[in-house]
Amino acid sequence: MNGIKYAVFTDKGIRLLGKNQYTSNVESGSTRTEIKHWVELFFGVKVIAMNSHQLPGKGRRMRPIMGLHYRRMIITLQPGYSIPPLRKKRT
């Protein structure tokens, strides 16, 4: 699944971690049900709510399409569940 691009760790995103809410950028073509199903399947958690908003893209021109648009999702998990942090492997 290519829906989730990466996790976002802004000031607000770090504050929301205390409320069991996780923030990530997703592709603009992905639906909420796809993202919810993928998060529950991949991380083994239960999602109770999802909020999203469209972010403006950078003003780049690529042929007929102007700009890169993506959505930011705030995923709320049930109490008792959490997404473990992914660690980088040392080389």
C-alpha positions in Angstrom: 0.0 0.0 0.0 1.4 3.3 -1.0 -1.2 5.5 0.9 0.8 6.7 3.8 3.9 8.7 2.9 5.6 9.4 6.2 4.9 10.4 9.8 4.9 14.1 10.7 6.6 15.3 13.9 5.7 19.0 14.3 5.0 20.8 17.6 1.3 20.0 17.3 2.0 16.4 16.2 4.2 15.8 19.3 1.5 17.3 21.6 -1.1 14.9 20.0 1.0 11.9 20.9 0.0 12.4 24.5 -3.7 12.0 23.4 -3.0 8.8 21.5 -3.3 10.6 18.2 -0.7 10.1 15.4 -0.1 12.5 12.4 1.0 11.4 9.0 1.0 12.7 5.4 -0.9 10.5 2.9 -1.5 10.6 -0.8 -4.3 12.8 -1.9 -6.0 10.0 -3.8 -6.3 7.7 -0.7 -9.6 7.3 1.0 -10.2 7.2 4.8 -11.3 3.6 4.7 -8.2 2.5 2.9 -5.9 4.3 5.3 -7.8 3.0 8.3 -7.7 -0.6 7.1 -4.0 -0.3 6.3 -3.1 1.1 9.7 -5.1 -1.5 11.6 -3.6 -4.3 9.5 0.0 -3.2 9.5 0.3 -2.0 13.1 -2.3 -4.2 14.8 -4.2 -1.4 16.4 -7.8 -0.2 16.6 -8.6 3.2 15.0 -11.6 5.0 16.4 -11.4 8.3 14.5 -9.6 9.9 11.6 -9.4 13.6 10.7 -7.9 15.0 7.5 -7.2 18.2 5.8 -5.7 19.2 2.5 -2.4 21.0 2.5 -1.3 23.3 -0.2 1.5 22.0 -2.4 4.6 23.8 -3.5 4.2 25.9 -6.7 6.1 23.6 -9.1 4.9 23.1 -12.6 5.1 19.6 -14.0 3.7 19.5 -17.5 -0.1 20.0 -17.3 -0.3 19.6 -13.5 0.5 22.6 -11.2 1.8 21.9 -7.7 2.1 18.9 -5.5 -0.9 18.4 -3.2 -1.2 16.0 -0.3 -3.4 15.4 2.8 -2.5 15.2 6.4 -4.3 12.6 8.6 -4.7 12.7 12.3 -5.4 9.1 13.4 -6.9 8.5 16.9 -6.4 5.1 18.4 -8.4 3.3 21.1 -7.0 3.6 24.7 -4.4 0.9 25.3 -3.1 0.8 21.8 0.0 2.6 20.4 2.1 2.6 17.4 5.7 1.6 18.2 8.5 4.0 16.9 10.4 2.7 13.9 14.1 2.6 14.6 16.9 3.0 12.0 19.3 0.2 11.7 22.9 1.1 12.4 25.4 0.3 9.7 
